[in-house]
Structures are given as structure tokens and as C-alpha cells.
Amino acid sequence: MKSCKLTVYLLLLAGCFASCSKSGGEAGPDKKPVPYEHGTPQGAPVTKTIGPAGGTLQTPEGNISVEIPAGAVSAETNFSIQAVSKTLESATGTAYRLRPENVEFKKDVKITFRYTDDDLIGTTEDDLYLAFQNAEGYWDRFIMTEIDKSARKLHVQTKHFSDWTIERVFWIENHHKKTSLRAGEDAGFLVYFSDKLNGDKVLNTALVPDANVETWFVNGPGTFNHTNANACVYTAPASIQEPKEIAIGVRIRNMVSKRHPDRAGNAGLAIVQVPIQLVPDEYFIWEIDGTEHVAHATDAALLGTTTNIMGTGLTGNVSLFVNATKPGSYDVGSAVEPEKFNAQVGISGATAVIYLSTYYVCGESGPRYGSGKLTIVDYGSIGNYITGYFATTVYTPVSDCQQKSKVVSGSFRIRRKA
């Protein structure tokens, strides 16, 4: 397994990402579960004394909670939740050590984990289970992990405590951690699995055998060097006109040894995906009233002390004026005021309408400014790029004393002309 991963790594560095065919990733009867080290504590534990009446204990952010029913313990008992470092390769999120240890509760205790978007990168909700580690270091997958997809929670009923974590059955590793690609750029991907033998023991992580990889796919443009191995290289298209999120996925056949009976995938097919953002060299995209607009012409230049960032499309235009020449976050204000920005938004139609960051109140001589923020991530020299994003409220008058407002947000990457 280690030699295969090293081979893949070296080939990736060389630009030729080859598969680990017949790599020893298969789970056969001769494979034995391997113990893992126990995680080390991270931060302070959450503690609570709970007695025969029962009670609940959870972390401040709500990532894990423990419900002790009435009658589970016969006396006042000290309970704790301690975050620990992850040692299981297939784990995601934070692992936790639950105490007291070596206590058999008289009734089932409910353990609930909350999962997030980050936990789903490269995998699916149906591939998430809770797993626990015993005193010898072996991890057990809790097959009867219940899932509430609307609340994004996993929970089990158990009579003992130990180290617990969220574990994945299948997942894609984005080898070089590239979450965005430009035209013609490559990214390497591998697909892993964690299987179980000897009851509920979790086997070491391994690459999915090539024989079980039906195909890699993409729900957008681009190509693969091959599609039927556990490692592949995806190449972005030669031309990208606007930012676009795509998904790189793989179909896996006949790898499921046992799943929760209500989970998808029991028919022998598993599908996992990972998102990738395709990014053009230059773009200016904004959204207003729930509609996305794309610039066909862009410009970025420093005029005096004001940086002008502009995009013009078929449906309108946006101009941002910021009194700054460096990366940073800027609030709405007068563009002649240091480190402030304002916006002008044009909406095309039968009657063109102009919206501004400024507006006037009857009886007041000076302007007021809406709320908003412009963040410049990169501020390149002439010939290089200015990149960033923004969100702000803009206004247009509908009468002498009334304003109509809209919220506009967007992002840009524009080559600086001056």
C-alpha cells in the first residue's frame, strides 16, 4: 500500500499520473485489522455531572452531543467530551474521547455528531458512519448509524464510551489540493475505501482496486488521462470563458460488504464526487436580483489614487472605485476618502437604470452611503492581475425623497492596464 502511494506520488511530480493497478488495495481474507494509536487531547474537555435522572452534554459549537436517559447510571457520574487528534485515515471532522470509560450503562446512551460541507468533500452522506476505537486501538464501524440528512446529523445508541469519530466508506483525495484550475491545468485524484473484516473491525485504508473502478466522470468540460483506474489526472479545457464549478466523480462497483439497510449503495454501486472550480484568466461576474451577469469587457487601472475596476456585459455593467493600491478589505464611502470604495451598477433594458452606493435624504445636503465591503485579494503591478470580491447595497431615486435599493455581489480577476 505504502509503496503504491509513493509510486503514485512520484509519478504525479513527474507529470505522469499513473494508476496503482493490482496495488494490494483489495480486502481479502488474509488481511488483518491493524490497531491505531489513540489520539492526543486537543483543547479543554467539556464536563458535566449527571445522575440517575439523566441529562445532556454537548460541545459549545454543537459538533457532538451525548444524551443520557433516566436510569442509565445509578449514581452521580462525571461525564466528559474531549476533542482528540484523528488517527484513523478514513476519519473526517473532529474525533472525540467520551468518558467515563469501562462503564456499561444500564440503558443505551445516544451519541450524535453533526457533519458539515467540509466532511462531504469527495464523499457522500450515505458513506458517513460513526466509528469507535477500543482499548487495544482497533476501530469498529457502527453499521447501524442513523442519519438525519435534513439536520445533517449522525447518531448511534450504545452502552459504552471510548474514542468516536465520523468515518467514510469511500472518498476521493484531491492529491495536490487544487480546488481551482485554469485553462489546460491538471489535477490528480485518487479514490480510497475503508472496509471491515472480522465482525465490525475497520480495515486499514486502501486504494479502491482498479477492477472495481467502473469509470471516472466529469459533469462539465475537460478530459482524463484514463477513466478505469484508482488514480487519474483531469485536465481542464483549453478555454474557459467564465468561472464554473464542476464535479469530478467516480463510479465504484461491487465493493460494499455491508451497509446500513436503509442507506443507498446496497445494490453494489457507489458514486463519490469532489468539486473543482474552473477559472478563466480574466473575469468579472456579479449577481443582482438572483440573476448572474457576466462581463464581456473588463478593465482595471490606477488613476491618481483611485483604482478603477470595471466589467461590462450584455445585461449591464459594474464599476468599483476604491481609494487604495494594495490588498485588503474596504468599506463603502467616498472614493476620495482613503481606503473607502463605492460602486456604480448599470442595468440594461428598455430603460437603463443606474444604481449608486450613495443616496440622499430629503432635507440633508450631504450624501449617505449604503453598507458593503470590497475585498481585494491580489493587487498586481501593471500587466498582472487584480482579484477580489464584493457585496454592497446600491440605490436609485424613484422620487425626490424615495430611494429604491438592490444588493449586488460579485467577484473579479482582471489584468491591470495602468
C-alpha positions as CSV (number, residue, x, y, z in Angstrom):
1,M,0.0,0.0,0.0
2,K,2.7,2.5,1.0
3,S,4.9,1.6,-2.0
4,C,1.9,2.1,-4.3
5,K,1.1,5.6,-2.8
6,L,4.8,6.5,-3.1
7,T,4.8,5.4,-6.7
8,V,1.8,7.5,-7.5
9,Y,3.2,10.5,-5.7
10,L,6.5,10.4,-7.7
11,L,4.6,9.9,-11.0
12,L,2.5,12.9,-10.1
13,L,5.5,15.1,-9.5
14,A,6.9,14.0,-12.8
15,G,3.6,15.0,-14.5
16,C,2.6,11.5,-15.5
17,F,0.0,10.3,-13.0
18,A,-0.2,6.5,-13.4
19,S,-2.5,4.1,-11.7
20,C,-1.6,1.7,-8.9
21,S,-3.0,-1.3,-10.8
22,K,-3.1,-4.5,-8.8
23,S,-1.8,-2.5,-5.9
24,G,-2.7,-4.6,-3.0
25,G,-5.7,-2.4,-2.2
26,E,-8.1,-5.4,-2.1
27,A,-9.6,-6.6,1.2
28,G,-9.1,-10.3,1.2
29,P,-9.4,-13.0,4.0
30,D,-5.7,-12.8,4.7
31,K,-5.9,-9.1,5.6
32,K,-5.9,-8.4,9.3
33,P,-7.2,-5.3,11.1
34,V,-4.4,-3.1,12.3
35,P,-4.5,-1.2,15.6
36,Y,-4.1,2.6,15.6
37,E,-2.6,4.9,18.2
38,H,-5.0,6.7,20.4
39,G,-5.4,10.4,19.6
40,T,-3.9,13.1,21.8
41,P,-6.1,15.6,23.6
42,Q,-6.9,18.9,21.8
43,G,-8.0,21.8,24.0
44,A,-10.0,21.6,27.2
45,P,-12.7,19.0,27.8
46,V,-16.4,19.7,28.3
47,T,-17.5,18.1,31.6
48,K,-20.8,17.6,33.5
49,T,-22.1,15.5,36.4
50,I,-25.2,13.5,35.5
51,G,-27.1,11.3,37.8
52,P,-30.0,8.8,37.7
53,A,-32.4,11.4,36.3
54,G,-30.4,11.6,33.1
55,G,-29.1,14.7,31.2
56,T,-27.4,16.0,28.1
57,L,-23.8,17.0,27.5
58,Q,-22.5,18.7,24.3
59,T,-19.6,20.8,23.0
60,P,-20.1,24.6,22.7
61,E,-20.3,24.6,18.9
62,G,-22.7,21.6,18.9
63,N,-20.5,19.2,16.9
64,I,-21.2,16.3,19.2
65,S,-23.8,15.8,21.9
66,V,-24.4,12.9,24.4
67,E,-27.9,12.2,25.8
68,I,-28.0,10.1,29.0
69,P,-31.5,8.7,29.6
70,A,-33.0,8.4,33.0
71,G,-31.8,5.2,34.7
72,A,-28.6,4.8,32.6
73,V,-26.5,5.4,35.7
74,S,-27.4,4.6,39.3
75,A,-25.4,7.4,40.9
76,E,-23.9,10.8,40.2
77,T,-21.4,10.3,37.4
78,N,-18.8,12.6,35.9
79,F,-19.2,12.7,32.1
80,S,-16.7,14.4,29.7
81,I,-16.2,15.1,26.0
82,Q,-12.6,15.7,24.9
83,A,-11.5,16.5,21.4
84,V,-8.6,14.4,20.3
85,S,-6.3,14.2,17.2
86,K,-7.5,11.9,14.4
87,T,-5.6,8.7,13.9
88,L,-8.0,6.8,11.6
89,E,-7.2,7.6,7.9
90,S,-10.8,7.4,6.8
91,A,-12.0,9.8,9.6
92,T,-13.3,13.3,8.8
93,G,-14.2,16.2,11.1
94,T,-13.1,16.1,14.8
95,A,-12.6,12.9,16.8
96,Y,-13.7,12.9,20.5
97,R,-12.9,10.9,23.6
98,L,-16.0,10.2,25.7
99,R,-15.8,9.4,29.4
100,P,-16.4,7.6,31.7
101,E,-14.5,4.6,30.2
102,N,-15.1,1.0,31.1
103,V,-18.6,1.7,32.3
104,E,-21.5,-0.4,31.0
105,F,-24.6,1.8,31.1
106,K,-27.8,0.3,32.1
107,K,-29.6,1.9,29.2
108,D,-28.5,2.9,25.7
109,V,-26.9,6.4,25.5
110,K,-27.4,8.4,22.4
111,I,-24.3,9.9,20.7
112,T,-24.9,12.5,17.9
113,F,-22.4,14.0,15.6
114,R,-23.1,16.9,13.3
115,Y,-21.4,16.9,9.8
116,T,-20.7,19.8,7.5
117,D,-20.0,20.6,3.9
118,D,-16.3,20.0,4.5
119,D,-17.0,16.5,5.7
120,L,-18.8,15.7,2.4
121,I,-16.0,16.8,0.1
122,G,-15.1,13.8,-2.0
123,T,-17.7,11.6,-0.4
124,T,-21.5,11.3,0.2
125,E,-23.8,11.4,3.2
126,D,-24.6,7.7,2.6
127,D,-20.8,6.9,3.1
128,L,-20.7,8.5,6.5
129,Y,-20.8,6.3,9.6
130,L,-19.7,6.7,13.3
131,A,-16.8,4.6,14.4
132,F,-15.3,3.9,17.8
133,Q,-11.8,2.8,19.0
134,N,-11.4,0.1,21.6
135,A,-8.7,0.0,24.3
136,E,-6.4,-2.1,22.0
137,G,-6.5,0.5,19.3
138,Y,-8.9,-1.2,16.9
139,W,-11.6,0.8,15.2
140,D,-15.1,-0.5,14.8
141,R,-17.6,0.9,12.3
142,F,-21.1,1.2,13.8
143,I,-23.2,-0.1,10.9
144,M,-26.5,0.9,12.5
145,T,-25.5,4.6,12.4
146,E,-28.7,6.5,11.8
147,I,-28.6,9.6,9.6
148,D,-30.8,12.7,9.6
149,K,-29.9,14.4,6.3
150,S,-32.2,17.4,6.8
151,A,-30.4,18.2,10.2
152,R,-27.1,16.9,8.9
153,K,-26.6,14.6,12.0
154,L,-25.4,11.1,12.6
155,H,-26.4,9.2,15.8
156,V,-26.0,5.9,17.4
157,Q,-27.3,4.1,20.5
158,T,-24.6,2.5,22.7
159,K,-23.9,1.3,26.2
160,H,-20.2,2.2,26.3
161,F,-17.8,5.1,25.8
162,S,-14.5,5.3,24.1
163,D,-13.0,7.5,21.2
164,W,-15.5,8.3,18.5
165,T,-15.3,9.9,15.1
166,I,-17.1,10.2,11.7
167,E,-15.7,7.7,9.3
168,R,-16.0,7.4,5.5
169,V,-16.5,4.2,3.4
170,F,-15.4,5.7,0.1
171,W,-13.8,9.1,-0.7
172,I,-11.8,10.9,-3.3
173,E,-8.5,12.5,-2.4
174,N,-7.6,15.7,-4.3
175,H,-3.9,14.8,-4.5
176,H,-2.4,18.3,-4.9
177,K,-5.2,20.1,-3.1
178,K,-6.1,22.1,-6.2
179,T,-9.6,23.4,-5.7
180,S,-9.5,25.7,-8.8
181,L,-8.0,25.2,-12.2
182,R,-7.3,27.5,-15.1
183,A,-7.3,26.6,-18.8
184,G,-5.2,23.5,-19.6
185,E,-4.2,22.9,-16.0
186,D,-4.0,19.4,-14.5
187,A,-5.1,17.9,-11.1
188,G,-4.6,14.4,-9.8
189,F,-7.2,12.3,-8.0
190,L,-7.3,9.0,-6.1
191,V,-10.2,7.0,-4.8
192,Y,-9.9,5.3,-1.4
193,F,-12.1,2.9,0.7
194,S,-12.2,1.7,4.2
195,D,-13.6,-1.8,4.6
196,K,-14.2,-4.1,7.6
197,L,-13.5,-7.7,8.4
198,N,-13.8,-9.9,11.4
199,G,-17.1,-8.6,12.6
200,D,-17.1,-4.8,12.7
201,K,-13.3,-4.2,12.7
202,V,-12.2,-1.4,10.3
203,L,-9.5,-2.5,7.9
204,N,-6.7,-0.1,7.0
205,T,-7.4,2.5,4.3
206,A,-6.6,1.3,0.8
207,L,-7.0,2.4,-2.8
208,V,-10.0,1.0,-4.5
209,P,-8.8,-1.9,-6.7
210,D,-8.8,-0.9,-10.4
211,A,-11.1,-3.8,-11.1
212,N,-13.8,-2.1,-9.1
213,V,-13.5,1.3,-10.7
214,E,-16.2,1.4,-13.4
215,T,-15.3,4.9,-14.6
216,W,-14.3,8.4,-13.7
217,F,-16.5,11.2,-15.0
218,V,-16.9,15.0,-15.0
219,N,-20.2,16.9,-15.3
220,G,-18.6,19.6,-17.5
221,P,-15.8,20.2,-19.9
222,G,-12.3,18.6,-19.6
223,T,-10.6,15.3,-20.1
224,F,-9.0,12.4,-18.2
225,N,-5.8,10.6,-19.0
226,H,-7.8,7.4,-18.3
227,T,-11.0,6.5,-16.6
228,N,-10.8,2.9,-15.2
229,A,-8.1,3.0,-12.6
230,N,-8.0,4.2,-8.9
231,A,-5.9,7.2,-9.9
232,C,-6.4,9.6,-12.7
233,V,-5.4,13.1,-14.0
234,Y,-8.1,15.5,-15.0
235,T,-7.2,18.3,-17.5
236,A,-9.2,21.5,-17.6
237,P,-10.5,22.6,-21.1
238,A,-8.2,24.7,-23.3
239,S,-10.6,27.7,-23.0
240,I,-12.6,28.9,-20.0
241,Q,-14.9,31.8,-20.6
242,E,-16.3,32.3,-17.1
243,P,-15.9,30.7,-13.6
244,K,-17.8,27.4,-13.4
245,E,-18.0,24.8,-10.7
246,I,-17.8,21.2,-11.9
247,A,-17.7,17.8,-10.2
248,I,-15.1,15.1,-10.7
249,G,-16.6,11.8,-9.8
250,V,-16.0,8.0,-9.9
251,R,-18.4,5.1,-10.1
252,I,-17.3,2.1,-7.9
253,R,-18.8,-1.4,-8.4
254,N,-19.1,-4.4,-6.1
255,M,-17.2,-3.1,-3.1
256,V,-19.8,-2.8,-0.4
257,S,-19.5,-5.6,2.1
258,K,-22.1,-4.3,4.5
259,R,-24.1,-1.1,4.9
260,H,-27.0,0.2,7.0
261,P,-30.1,-1.4,5.4
262,D,-31.7,2.0,4.7
263,R,-28.6,3.5,3.0
264,A,-28.1,3.9,-0.7
265,G,-25.4,1.7,-2.3
266,N,-26.6,-1.7,-1.1
267,A,-27.1,-2.7,-4.8
268,G,-23.3,-2.7,-5.3
269,L,-22.8,0.8,-6.9
270,A,-21.2,3.7,-5.1
271,I,-20.6,7.1,-6.5
272,V,-18.4,9.8,-4.9
273,Q,-17.5,13.3,-6.3
274,V,-15.3,16.3,-5.4
275,P,-16.0,19.9,-6.6
276,I,-13.5,21.8,-8.7
277,Q,-13.8,25.5,-9.8
278,L,-12.8,26.3,-13.4
279,V,-11.4,29.8,-13.5
280,P,-10.7,31.9,-16.7
281,D,-7.7,34.1,-16.9
282,E,-9.9,37.2,-16.7
283,Y,-13.5,37.6,-15.5
284,F,-16.0,39.9,-13.8
285,I,-19.2,38.2,-12.6
286,W,-21.9,39.8,-10.5
287,E,-25.3,38.8,-9.2
288,I,-28.3,41.1,-8.7
289,D,-31.9,40.1,-8.1
290,G,-30.9,36.4,-8.1
291,T,-29.5,36.7,-11.7
292,E,-25.9,36.2,-12.6
293,H,-24.3,38.6,-15.1
294,V,-21.0,38.1,-16.9
295,A,-18.8,40.8,-18.3
296,H,-17.6,40.6,-21.9
297,A,-15.2,43.5,-21.4
298,T,-13.2,44.3,-18.4
299,D,-10.7,47.0,-17.2
300,A,-8.6,47.6,-14.1
301,A,-6.4,50.7,-13.8
302,L,-5.0,53.1,-11.2
303,L,-6.0,56.7,-12.0
304,G,-4.4,59.1,-9.5
305,T,-5.1,57.5,-6.1
306,T,-8.2,55.6,-7.2
307,T,-8.2,52.1,-8.5
308,N,-11.0,51.6,-11.1
309,I,-12.3,48.0,-11.6
310,M,-14.9,47.7,-14.3
311,G,-16.9,45.0,-16.1
312,T,-19.4,45.4,-18.9
313,G,-21.8,42.8,-20.2
314,L,-24.8,42.5,-22.4
315,T,-27.2,43.0,-19.5
316,G,-25.4,45.8,-17.6
317,N,-22.2,46.9,-16.0
318,V,-20.5,47.3,-12.7
319,S,-17.8,49.9,-11.8
320,L,-15.9,49.8,-8.5
321,F,-13.8,52.8,-7.3
322,V,-11.5,52.3,-4.4
323,N,-9.0,54.7,-2.9
324,A,-6.3,52.1,-2.3
325,T,-3.5,50.3,-4.1
326,K,-3.0,47.2,-2.0
327,P,-4.8,44.0,-0.9
328,G,-7.3,44.5,1.9
329,S,-11.0,44.9,2.9
330,Y,-12.7,48.2,2.3
331,D,-16.0,49.7,3.4
332,V,-18.3,51.8,1.4
333,G,-17.6,55.5,1.4
334,S,-16.5,58.4,-0.8
335,A,-13.9,57.2,-3.3
336,V,-11.8,60.3,-2.4
337,E,-11.6,59.1,1.2
338,P,-8.6,56.9,1.9
339,E,-9.4,53.1,2.0
340,K,-13.0,53.5,1.0
341,F,-14.9,52.3,-2.1
342,N,-18.1,53.0,-3.9
343,A,-19.9,51.2,-6.7
344,Q,-21.9,52.1,-9.8
345,V,-24.2,49.5,-11.3
346,G,-26.0,49.8,-14.6
347,I,-28.9,47.6,-15.5
348,S,-29.8,47.4,-19.2
349,G,-33.3,47.2,-20.5
350,A,-36.0,49.2,-22.2
351,T,-35.0,52.0,-19.8
352,A,-31.5,51.8,-18.5
353,V,-31.2,52.4,-14.7
354,I,-28.1,53.4,-12.8
355,Y,-27.6,52.4,-9.1
356,L,-25.0,54.0,-6.8
357,S,-23.6,53.4,-3.4
358,T,-24.6,56.9,-2.4
359,Y,-28.1,58.2,-1.8
360,Y,-29.7,61.4,-0.4
361,V,-32.3,62.0,2.3
362,C,-34.7,65.0,1.9
363,G,-33.5,67.9,3.9
364,E,-29.9,66.8,4.0
365,S,-27.2,68.4,1.9
366,G,-24.7,65.6,2.0
367,P,-24.8,62.1,0.7
368,R,-25.3,58.9,2.7
369,Y,-23.6,55.6,1.9
370,G,-25.1,52.1,1.9
371,S,-23.5,49.1,3.6
372,G,-21.0,46.9,1.8
373,K,-17.5,45.6,1.6
374,L,-14.9,45.1,-1.2
375,T,-12.1,42.7,-0.6
376,I,-9.0,42.8,-2.8
377,V,-7.1,39.5,-2.6
378,D,-4.3,40.3,-5.1
379,Y,-3.2,43.7,-6.3
380,G,-0.8,43.1,-9.2
381,S,1.5,45.5,-10.9
382,I,0.7,46.7,-14.5
383,G,0.2,43.6,-16.6
384,N,-0.6,41.4,-13.7
385,Y,-4.0,40.7,-12.0
386,I,-6.2,42.4,-9.5
387,T,-8.5,39.8,-8.0
388,G,-11.2,40.1,-5.3
389,Y,-14.9,40.0,-4.5
390,F,-17.6,42.4,-3.2
391,A,-21.1,42.8,-1.8
392,T,-22.9,46.1,-1.4
393,T,-26.2,47.9,-1.4
394,V,-26.8,50.3,-4.2
395,Y,-29.6,52.9,-4.7
396,T,-31.5,54.7,-7.4
397,P,-34.0,57.6,-6.8
398,V,-37.7,56.9,-7.6
399,S,-38.9,60.3,-6.4
400,D,-37.4,63.4,-4.7
401,C,-37.5,61.7,-1.3
402,Q,-37.6,58.0,-2.0
403,Q,-34.9,55.5,-3.0
404,K,-35.1,52.0,-4.5
405,S,-32.3,49.7,-3.3
406,K,-30.7,46.5,-4.5
407,V,-27.9,44.2,-3.3
408,V,-25.2,43.4,-5.8
409,S,-22.4,40.9,-5.2
410,G,-19.7,39.5,-7.4
411,S,-16.0,38.6,-8.0
412,F,-13.4,39.5,-10.5
413,R,-9.9,38.8,-11.8
414,I,-8.8,41.4,-14.2
415,R,-5.4,42.2,-15.7
416,R,-4.3,45.7,-14.7
417,K,-3.9,48.1,-17.6
418,A,-2.4,51.1,-15.8
